[in-house]
Amino acid sequence: MLGEQLVAVHRNYLGEIISFQTSEGRMISYRKALKEAKEGVITGVTIEEGQNGTPYLTPAFTSSFDELPNVY
């Protein structure tokens, strides 16, 4: 696989993912991760569309981002 991977997550107090750590050590927001996944910079994820038309990320090789460690 080429490109950076998402290796850890940072969640808010509600448990929602607000940012990711990449395999290159960068901390990026969820929105930036979505943008970079669309551009092909981030690999190992797929972009799905919610019922309201909002795009969201899902991991391509695991069942959920819950399998990634927490950053903090």
HELIX and SHEET records of a PDB file:
HELIX    1   1 TYR A   30  GLU A   39  1                                  10    
HELIX    2   2 PHE A   65  GLU A   67  5                                   3    
SHEET    1   A 3 LEU A   6  ARG A  11  0                                        
SHEET    2   A 3 ILE A  17  THR A  22 -1                                        
SHEET    3   A 3 MET A  27  SER A  29 -1                                        
SHEET    1   B 2 VAL A  45  GLU A  49  0                                        
SHEET    2   B 2 PRO A  55  PRO A  59 -1                                        
END                                                                             
